Amino acid sequence: MSNVSPGGPPMAASPLTRAVLEIDEYASGLGWDQPARLFALVDTAQLRAQEPGLAAQLGLDDGDAAAPLTPVEQDEIPSGTPLDEFLGTIAWPDAVAGCALTVERLMLPPSAETSVPEGLDEAGLARWVAAHPDRQEVRMTVAVLRDGARESALRLREKDSATEVLTGGDLVPGLAEALSATFEA
């Protein structure tokens, strides 16, 4: 496990928004063409109180300067495993307040939906999208809390700048639902 280095999200942002932007900044520092990454979101104050050694190792022993939620990167997602199947295997301990996932995908503008050839299987559709001239590469960071709160950040490869990151709670609803399901008994 590794901690995401503290970033510069706006102090007025909600704790969940700050965590999403911190993870986006961390992923941005790794560059593009990265595998999906899963993070546990833990309450920073609770982590400091219950696991002071781990908190110190993660650089969280500096008092009030730390963000309310600390993203902790989990083990690598097994390659070749579909993301939805992998997420279906996750159960979080009670100490985890939420989770986040960052993943890269190709997107098409809504105008391209009418030109999708019929009868393509999933692999054929992926090849068609990858070859489409209007495709865009996007990094999505989606986070959810146990209480149902959601936040997302989208970064386009062609506009790879912290000032161009789009945030919102309902930007990637399917992925947010899948992450929320990891907290259901």
ChimeraX attribute file (.defattr): number of C-alpha atoms within 10 A of each C-alpha:
attribute: neighborCount
match mode: 1-to-1
recipient: residues
	/A:1	11
	/A:2	12
	/A:3	18
	/A:4	20
	/A:5	15
	/A:6	19
	/A:7	15
	/A:8	11
	/A:9	18
	/A:10	10
	/A:11	10
	/A:12	8
	/A:13	11
	/A:14	14
	/A:15	16
	/A:16	26
	/A:17	24
	/A:18	23
	/A:19	29
	/A:20	31
	/A:21	27
	/A:22	22
	/A:23	31
	/A:24	26
	/A:25	20
	/A:26	16
	/A:27	20
	/A:28	17
	/A:29	9
	/A:30	10
	/A:31	10
	/A:32	14
	/A:33	11
	/A:34	13
	/A:35	13
	/A:36	19
	/A:37	18
	/A:38	24
	/A:39	23
	/A:40	23
	/A:41	24
	/A:42	20
	/A:43	17
	/A:44	20
	/A:45	20
	/A:46	14
	/A:47	19
	/A:48	18
	/A:49	10
	/A:50	12
	/A:51	12
	/A:52	15
	/A:53	14
	/A:54	13
	/A:55	20
	/A:56	13
	/A:57	12
	/A:58	17
	/A:59	14
	/A:60	22
	/A:61	17
	/A:62	10
	/A:63	10
	/A:64	10
	/A:65	9
	/A:66	14
	/A:67	21
	/A:68	17
	/A:69	23
	/A:70	31
	/A:71	26
	/A:72	21
	/A:73	19
	/A:74	14
	/A:75	11
	/A:76	11
	/A:77	15
	/A:78	11
	/A:79	9
	/A:80	7
	/A:81	10
	/A:82	10
	/A:83	15
	/A:84	11
	/A:85	10
	/A:86	12
	/A:87	18
	/A:88	12
	/A:89	8
	/A:90	13
	/A:91	12
	/A:92	14
	/A:93	9
	/A:94	10
	/A:95	13
	/A:96	19
	/A:97	18
	/A:98	28
	/A:99	29
	/A:100	28
	/A:101	22
	/A:102	22
	/A:103	18
	/A:104	20
	/A:105	14
	/A:106	14
	/A:107	16
	/A:108	15
	/A:109	9
	/A:110	7
	/A:111	8
	/A:112	14
	/A:113	9
	/A:114	7
	/A:115	7
	/A:116	12
	/A:117	10
	/A:118	7
	/A:119	8
	/A:120	12
	/A:121	9
	/A:122	9
	/A:123	9
	/A:124	12
	/A:125	15
	/A:126	13
	/A:127	12
	/A:128	15
	/A:129	18
	/A:130	17
	/A:131	10
	/A:132	15
	/A:133	10
	/A:134	12
	/A:135	16
	/A:136	16
	/A:137	18
	/A:138	20
	/A:139	24
	/A:140	26
	/A:141	30
	/A:142	33
	/A:143	29
	/A:144	29
	/A:145	21
	/A:146	17
	/A:147	10
	/A:148	11
	/A:149	13
	/A:150	26
	/A:151	25
	/A:152	29
	/A:153	24
	/A:154	23
	/A:155	22
	/A:156	19
	/A:157	15
	/A:158	10
	/A:159	12
	/A:160	15
	/A:161	12
	/A:162	14
	/A:163	8
	/A:164	12
	/A:165	18
	/A:166	14
	/A:167	18
	/A:168	13
	/A:169	17
	/A:170	14
	/A:171	18
	/A:172	17
	/A:173	14
	/A:174	10
	/A:175	22
	/A:176	25
	/A:177	13
	/A:178	16
	/A:179	26
	/A:180	22
	/A:181	16
	/A:182	18
	/A:183	21
	/A:184	10
	/A:185	6
